[in-house]
Amino acid sequence: MNAIFKRKSIRKYLNKSVDKETLIHLCYAAMQAPSAHNTRPWQFLVIDDVNMISKVSTFSPYATFAKQAPALIIVLLDKNKVSDKHTKWVQDLSAATQNILLELVDTGLGGCWLGLYPDEKRMENVSSMCNLPPHIVPFSVISLGYPETEYHNVDKKDAHLIHFNSLTD
Ligand SMILES: Cc1cc2nc3c(=O)[nH]c(=O)nc-3n(C[C@H](O)[C@H](O)[C@H](O)COP(=O)(O)O)c2cc1C
Protein backbone atom coordinates (compact mmCIF):
# COMPACT_ATOMS: atom_id res chain seq x y z
CA MET A 1 0.00 0.00 0.00
CA ASN A 2 1.36 3.41 -0.77
CA ALA A 3 0.84 6.42 1.48
CA ILE A 4 -2.29 7.68 -0.28
CA PHE A 5 -4.19 4.42 0.21
CA LYS A 6 -2.81 3.79 3.68
CA ARG A 7 -3.38 7.24 5.16
CA LYS A 8 -6.07 7.74 7.76
CA SER A 9 -6.45 10.20 10.60
CA ILE A 10 -4.44 9.08 13.61
CA ARG A 11 -5.54 10.61 16.91
CA LYS A 12 -3.80 8.35 19.47
CA TYR A 13 -0.03 8.41 19.79
CA LEU A 14 2.66 6.50 21.65
CA ASN A 15 4.46 8.38 24.38
CA LYS A 16 7.53 8.77 22.18
CA SER A 17 9.02 12.03 20.92
CA VAL A 18 9.59 12.84 17.25
CA ASP A 19 13.10 14.14 16.53
CA LYS A 20 13.67 17.63 15.16
CA GLU A 21 15.19 16.31 11.92
CA THR A 22 11.96 14.42 11.14
CA LEU A 23 9.84 17.47 11.97
CA ILE A 24 11.93 19.57 9.59
CA HIS A 25 11.66 16.85 6.94
CA LEU A 26 7.85 16.99 7.22
CA CYS A 27 7.94 20.75 6.60
CA TYR A 28 10.15 20.17 3.57
CA ALA A 29 7.55 17.68 2.29
CA ALA A 30 4.92 20.43 2.62
CA MET A 31 7.11 22.81 0.63
CA GLN A 32 7.08 20.38 -2.32
CA ALA A 33 3.35 21.04 -2.78
CA PRO A 34 2.03 22.76 -5.88
CA SER A 35 0.99 26.40 -5.50
CA ALA A 36 -0.75 28.81 -7.86
CA HIS A 37 1.87 30.78 -9.83
CA ASN A 38 4.44 28.92 -7.72
CA THR A 39 3.78 31.49 -4.99
CA ARG A 40 4.60 29.13 -2.10
CA PRO A 41 2.92 31.49 0.39
CA TRP A 42 3.52 29.32 3.45
CA GLN A 43 5.44 29.23 6.69
CA PHE A 44 5.43 26.45 9.29
CA LEU A 45 5.38 26.67 13.06
CA VAL A 46 6.50 23.43 14.69
CA ILE A 47 5.38 22.99 18.30
CA ASP A 48 7.30 20.36 20.26
CA ASP A 49 7.29 21.98 23.69
CA VAL A 50 4.94 20.11 26.05
CA ASN A 51 3.46 23.25 27.56
CA MET A 52 2.86 24.83 24.18
CA ILE A 53 1.24 21.60 22.89
CA SER A 54 -1.15 21.63 25.86
CA LYS A 55 -1.98 25.25 25.27
CA VAL A 56 -2.48 25.07 21.49
CA SER A 57 -4.63 21.93 21.72
CA THR A 58 -7.32 24.04 23.40
CA PHE A 59 -7.78 26.23 20.29
CA SER A 60 -10.77 24.13 19.16
CA PRO A 61 -13.19 21.77 20.95
CA TYR A 62 -12.31 19.14 18.32
CA ALA A 63 -8.57 19.30 18.96
CA THR A 64 -8.36 18.38 22.64
CA PHE A 65 -6.89 14.90 21.92
CA ALA A 66 -3.88 16.71 20.41
CA LYS A 67 -2.71 17.40 23.97
CA GLN A 68 -1.26 13.85 23.96
CA ALA A 69 0.63 14.38 20.69
CA PRO A 70 4.42 14.77 20.86
CA ALA A 71 4.29 17.53 18.22
CA LEU A 72 2.07 19.83 16.21
CA ILE A 73 2.76 21.56 12.93
CA ILE A 74 0.84 24.74 12.23
CA VAL A 75 0.60 25.62 8.53
CA LEU A 76 0.58 29.39 8.11
CA LEU A 77 -0.17 31.87 5.34
CA ASP A 78 2.45 34.60 4.96
CA LYS A 79 0.34 37.50 3.68
CA ASN A 80 3.51 39.29 2.57
CA LYS A 81 3.90 36.62 -0.11
CA VAL A 82 0.47 37.08 -1.69
CA SER A 83 -1.09 40.03 -3.50
CA ASP A 84 -4.78 40.89 -3.23
CA LYS A 85 -5.16 39.31 -6.66
CA HIS A 86 -3.86 35.97 -5.40
CA THR A 87 -7.04 34.27 -4.28
CA LYS A 88 -5.83 30.67 -4.43
CA TRP A 89 -3.78 30.47 -1.26
CA VAL A 90 -6.38 28.23 0.42
CA GLN A 91 -5.66 25.59 -2.21
CA ASP A 92 -1.90 26.15 -1.81
CA LEU A 93 -2.01 25.63 1.94
CA SER A 94 -4.40 22.69 1.67
CA ALA A 95 -1.94 20.97 -0.67
CA ALA A 96 0.90 21.67 1.76
CA THR A 97 -1.15 20.27 4.65
CA GLN A 98 -2.01 17.11 2.72
CA ASN A 99 1.66 16.62 1.79
CA ILE A 100 2.52 16.51 5.50
CA LEU A 101 -0.26 14.00 6.19
CA LEU A 102 1.04 11.73 3.41
CA GLU A 103 4.69 12.03 4.39
CA LEU A 104 3.74 11.11 7.97
CA VAL A 105 2.68 7.69 6.66
CA ASP A 106 5.99 7.15 4.86
CA THR A 107 7.97 8.11 7.97
CA GLY A 108 6.12 5.63 10.21
CA LEU A 109 4.15 8.38 11.88
CA GLY A 110 0.51 9.39 11.85
CA GLY A 111 -1.45 12.57 12.29
CA CYS A 112 -4.68 14.45 12.01
CA TRP A 113 -5.70 17.68 10.22
CA LEU A 114 -7.30 19.94 12.81
CA GLY A 115 -9.71 22.44 11.33
CA LEU A 116 -8.71 26.06 11.84
CA TYR A 117 -9.25 28.39 8.83
CA PRO A 118 -11.84 29.94 8.17
CA ASP A 119 -13.18 29.70 11.74
CA GLU A 120 -12.39 33.19 13.06
CA LYS A 121 -12.51 32.25 16.73
CA ARG A 122 -10.08 29.35 16.28
CA MET A 123 -7.79 31.53 14.18
CA GLU A 124 -7.80 34.23 16.86
CA ASN A 125 -7.04 31.60 19.50
CA VAL A 126 -4.01 30.23 17.64
CA SER A 127 -2.74 33.71 16.72
CA SER A 128 -2.80 34.85 20.32
CA MET A 129 -1.51 31.56 21.82
CA CYS A 130 1.44 31.59 19.42
CA ASN A 131 1.96 35.33 19.32
CA LEU A 132 1.69 35.47 15.55
CA PRO A 133 2.40 38.81 13.83
CA PRO A 134 -0.47 40.39 11.82
CA HIS A 135 0.84 39.29 8.39
CA ILE A 136 0.76 35.61 9.43
CA VAL A 137 -2.60 33.80 9.18
CA PRO A 138 -2.93 30.36 10.81
CA PHE A 139 -4.49 27.90 8.37
CA SER A 140 -4.33 24.35 9.74
CA VAL A 141 -2.91 22.46 12.68
CA ILE A 142 -1.61 18.90 12.29
CA SER A 143 -1.21 16.78 15.40
CA LEU A 144 1.31 14.00 14.89
CA GLY A 145 3.21 11.20 16.53
CA TYR A 146 3.90 7.48 16.42
CA PRO A 147 0.53 5.69 16.03
CA GLU A 148 -0.69 3.78 19.07
CA THR A 149 -2.07 1.04 16.81
CA GLU A 150 -1.19 -0.26 13.34
CA TYR A 151 -2.72 1.39 10.29
CA HIS A 152 -5.61 -0.68 8.95
CA ASN A 153 -6.89 -0.28 5.42
CA VAL A 154 -10.04 1.83 5.08
CA ASP A 155 -11.30 1.37 1.54
CA LYS A 156 -13.11 4.48 0.31
CA LYS A 157 -13.12 3.55 -3.36
CA ASP A 158 -16.47 4.10 -5.10
CA ALA A 159 -16.58 3.41 -8.84
CA HIS A 160 -19.94 5.20 -9.11
CA LEU A 161 -18.25 8.54 -8.56
CA ILE A 162 -16.12 8.26 -11.68
CA HIS A 163 -17.46 9.50 -15.02
CA PHE A 164 -15.89 9.38 -18.43
CA ASN A 165 -16.63 12.24 -20.83
CA SER A 166 -20.10 13.03 -19.43
CA LEU A 167 -22.02 12.79 -16.15
CA THR A 168 -24.96 11.19 -17.95
CA ASP A 169 -23.16 7.98 -18.93
C1 LIG B 1 -10.40 20.73 6.77
C2 LIG B 1 -10.41 19.58 7.74
C3 LIG B 1 -10.65 19.82 9.08
C4 LIG B 1 -10.62 18.77 10.00
N1 LIG B 1 -10.79 19.06 11.33
C5 LIG B 1 -10.72 18.07 12.25
C6 LIG B 1 -10.79 18.37 13.64
O1 LIG B 1 -10.92 19.52 14.05
N2 LIG B 1 -10.69 17.35 14.53
C7 LIG B 1 -10.55 16.04 14.10
O2 LIG B 1 -10.46 15.16 14.96
N3 LIG B 1 -10.47 15.73 12.78
C8 LIG B 1 -10.53 16.70 11.85
N4 LIG B 1 -10.39 16.41 10.51
C9 LIG B 1 -10.17 15.02 10.07
C10 LIG B 1 -11.46 14.41 9.49
O3 LIG B 1 -12.39 14.19 10.52
C11 LIG B 1 -11.08 13.09 8.77
O4 LIG B 1 -10.19 13.35 7.72
C12 LIG B 1 -12.32 12.38 8.22
O5 LIG B 1 -13.16 11.93 9.26
C13 LIG B 1 -11.95 11.18 7.34
O6 LIG B 1 -11.17 10.25 8.08
P1 LIG B 1 -9.71 9.84 7.61
O7 LIG B 1 -8.84 11.08 7.63
O8 LIG B 1 -9.26 8.81 8.61
O9 LIG B 1 -9.78 9.31 6.22
C14 LIG B 1 -10.41 17.44 9.57
C15 LIG B 1 -10.17 17.20 8.20
C16 LIG B 1 -10.16 18.26 7.31
C17 LIG B 1 -9.85 17.99 5.84
The ligand as a MOL file (V3000), in Angstrom:
LIG
                    3D

  0  0  0     0  0            999 V3000
M  V30 BEGIN CTAB
M  V30 COUNTS 31 33 0 0 0
M  V30 BEGIN ATOM
M  V30 1 C -10.4020 20.7340 6.7680 0
M  V30 2 C -10.4100 19.5810 7.7410 0
M  V30 3 C -10.6510 19.8210 9.0780 0
M  V30 4 C -10.6240 18.7750 10.0040 0
M  V30 5 N -10.7930 19.0580 11.3310 0
M  V30 6 C -10.7190 18.0650 12.2490 0
M  V30 7 C -10.7910 18.3680 13.6420 0
M  V30 8 O -10.9160 19.5240 14.0460 0
M  V30 9 N -10.6950 17.3480 14.5260 0
M  V30 10 C -10.5470 16.0450 14.1030 0
M  V30 11 O -10.4610 15.1600 14.9630 0
M  V30 12 N -10.4680 15.7280 12.7780 0
M  V30 13 C -10.5300 16.7030 11.8480 0
M  V30 14 N -10.3870 16.4120 10.5110 0
M  V30 15 C -10.1750 15.0230 10.0660 0
M  V30 16 C -11.4580 14.4150 9.4930 0
M  V30 17 O -12.3870 14.1860 10.5190 0
M  V30 18 C -11.0770 13.0900 8.7690 0
M  V30 19 O -10.1890 13.3540 7.7190 0
M  V30 20 C -12.3180 12.3810 8.2150 0
M  V30 21 O -13.1580 11.9250 9.2570 0
M  V30 22 C -11.9490 11.1770 7.3370 0
M  V30 23 O -11.1720 10.2520 8.0760 0
M  V30 24 P -9.7080 9.8400 7.6090 0
M  V30 25 O -8.8360 11.0830 7.6340 0
M  V30 26 O -9.2620 8.8120 8.6100 0
M  V30 27 O -9.7790 9.3090 6.2180 0
M  V30 28 C -10.4100 17.4430 9.5730 0
M  V30 29 C -10.1660 17.2040 8.2030 0
M  V30 30 C -10.1620 18.2570 7.3080 0
M  V30 31 C -9.8510 17.9900 5.8430 0
M  V30 END ATOM
M  V30 BEGIN BOND
M  V30 1 1 1 2
M  V30 2 1 2 3
M  V30 3 2 2 30
M  V30 4 2 3 4
M  V30 5 1 4 5
M  V30 6 1 4 28
M  V30 7 2 5 6
M  V30 8 1 6 7
M  V30 9 1 6 13
M  V30 10 2 7 8
M  V30 11 1 7 9
M  V30 12 1 9 10
M  V30 13 2 10 11
M  V30 14 1 10 12
M  V30 15 2 12 13
M  V30 16 1 13 14
M  V30 17 1 14 15
M  V30 18 1 14 28
M  V30 19 1 15 16
M  V30 20 1 16 17
M  V30 21 1 16 18
M  V30 22 1 18 19
M  V30 23 1 18 20
M  V30 24 1 20 21
M  V30 25 1 20 22
M  V30 26 1 22 23
M  V30 27 1 23 24
M  V30 28 2 24 25
M  V30 29 1 24 26
M  V30 30 1 24 27
M  V30 31 2 28 29
M  V30 32 1 29 30
M  V30 33 1 30 31
M  V30 END BOND
M  V30 END CTAB
M  END
